[in-house]
Amino acid sequence: MKRVKLIHEDLNAGGGAERLAAASLETLKELDFSVDLVTFTKPNWNELERIFGISKLRNFVNKVIKADINSLLGDDSSVQSDNNEYDIIMNAHGDILPSNMLAAGRQMLITYCHYPLVPELIHNLKYDTVLRNYLHMSNYKNTSLDKLRSKALLVYNHMINNSTVVTNSVFSSNAVQLYYPHAHPLIIYPPVDIEFFSRVVNSDSRENRIVVLGRYNPDKNIELALEVAKVLKNMNIKFEMSIVGNLSKSYYPYYNYLQKLVKKYELSDMVELKTNVDIHDLLHVFAKSKVLFHPTVGEPFGMCVAEAMSAGLVPVVPTFGGNTEFVPESLRYNNSKEAAKIIMRSMKASLNHRLHLSNSVKKFGKNRFKDSFKNLLVSRVTS
């Protein structure tokens, strides 16, 4: 039986990167590979199976190995010796998490890089926040951030330059090659559960409801959705907005900030904040909604956008990001007022238009991800 080490710092975050990691585990199980999961945080399997709609997800993992940021950045001989016991080592969150994947051959090392965030965040002096979070999960308090930052960039550069890099869009591929000209990323689109969400594409119970979908995290720029809601209110447009996302303890302050904005803008009758919704409840929200508003500028792909489109919602997205590769130009905005106007038009979309949008994202189906991922894995273990 082939052995795989899969690295991801925290599956419990429940976002797009975690969905990809879960689908990767599912694919590895189908290939009858034995997987050891390396992570900072013990997975809450019950919650993950509920959110992702994947039964027995825990059975896809042979064992969970507790890691910390220092062990992932280490370069001692014991790390290399341990890695050589595996046929494949994969960092499933190679956009933000550097990992010293020392091994005998490059062909066994895979980095799924959603977007090369580490060099960008270090350049913008914002990576320290990420490192502090890693240290918190690792129970380290007195580690020098200066040394850790330098080590993280060194390890990240080595990881990208010495592994097979996989990414999620042309947008992200171009960004990887901008920083790492010799990387030549392979594009494997992330797994969107098209079959599940398209169940409601013909829904006749749609209201003037806008869905905003994404983790409660400042990086997602959810406050922009509230600004758009404020514009719509001032235009006397009748609507409701459901902001749906997973909420972890570290982001309670941001969630509280959004609650205060809802009150400040006097949107309590129109906007609801929903947390930790499972996939079946999300399907119900989609079935009674007309528009998916995406507030995150520069999203590498945007799985939630494709999910909503498959369910028949009209997407309204920024003009910059990976989702411009599959969202029509007429549905992209530059500012909150422009977004509000597009939303108004989209509320009137016909069923035929919704069906067209749903059909346009079938190429991102979960089975296609699995097939592409299997081809990559099999080529690695037989080369």
Secondary structure, 3 states (H helix, E strand, C coil): CCEEEEECCCHHHCCHHHHHHHHHHHHHHHCCCEEEEEECCCCCHHHHHHHHCCCCHHHHCCEEEECCHHHHHCCCHHHHHHHCCCCEEEECCCCCCCCCCCCCCHHHEEEECCCCHHHHHHHCCCHHHHHHHHHHHHCCCCCCHHHHHHHHHHHHHHHHHCCEEEECCHHHHHHHHHHCCCCCCEECCCCECHHHHHHHCCCCCCCCEEEEECCCCHHHCCHHHHHHHHHHHHCCCCCEEEEEECCCHHHHHHHHHHHHHHHHCCCCCCEEEEECCCHHHHHHHHHCCCEEECCCCCCCCCHHHHHHHHCCCEEEEECCCHHHHCCCHHHEECCHHHHHHHHHHHCCCCHHHHHHHHHHCHHHEHHHHHHHHHHHHHHHHHC
